[in-house]
Amino acid sequence: MKIGYARVSTKDQKLELQIEALEKYGCELIFKETKSALKERPELHL
């Protein structure tokens, strides 16, 4: 299973393009985040 991670740093940016690219690549599970801080990435702490 391929797993993807999409992240934007501001709420004005859109995740859709990243998600579409990950889906085309074959990712079945995609974690998504909208955070501005470099150290705050809760989706990567599994």
C-alpha positions as CSV (number, residue, x, y, z in Angstrom):
1,M,0.0,0.0,0.0
2,K,1.3,3.4,-0.9
3,I,0.9,6.2,1.7
4,G,1.0,9.9,0.8
5,Y,1.4,13.1,2.8
6,A,0.0,16.4,1.6
7,R,0.7,19.7,3.5
8,V,0.2,23.4,2.9
9,S,1.6,26.1,5.2
10,T,-1.3,28.6,4.9
11,K,-5.0,28.3,4.7
12,D,-5.0,30.2,1.4
13,Q,-3.1,27.4,-0.3
14,K,-5.0,24.4,-1.6
15,L,-4.3,20.7,-0.9
16,E,-6.2,19.5,-4.0
17,L,-3.3,19.6,-6.4
18,Q,-1.1,17.6,-4.1
19,I,-3.9,15.1,-3.3
20,E,-4.6,14.6,-7.0
21,A,-0.9,14.0,-7.8
22,L,-0.7,11.5,-4.9
23,E,-3.8,9.6,-6.1
24,K,-2.4,9.4,-9.6
25,Y,0.8,8.0,-8.2
26,G,-1.3,5.3,-6.5
27,C,-1.5,6.4,-2.9
28,E,-4.4,4.7,-1.1
29,L,-4.0,6.5,2.2
30,I,-3.2,10.2,2.2
31,F,-2.5,12.2,5.4
32,K,-3.4,15.9,5.1
33,E,-2.3,18.9,7.1
34,T,-2.6,22.7,7.1
35,K,0.0,24.1,9.5
36,S,2.3,27.0,9.4
37,A,4.9,25.9,12.0
38,L,7.8,23.8,10.9
39,K,7.8,21.6,14.0
40,E,4.0,21.0,14.1
41,R,3.3,18.0,12.0
42,P,1.0,15.8,14.0
43,E,0.1,13.6,11.0
44,L,3.7,12.4,10.8
45,H,3.7,11.3,14.4
46,L,2.0,7.9,14.0
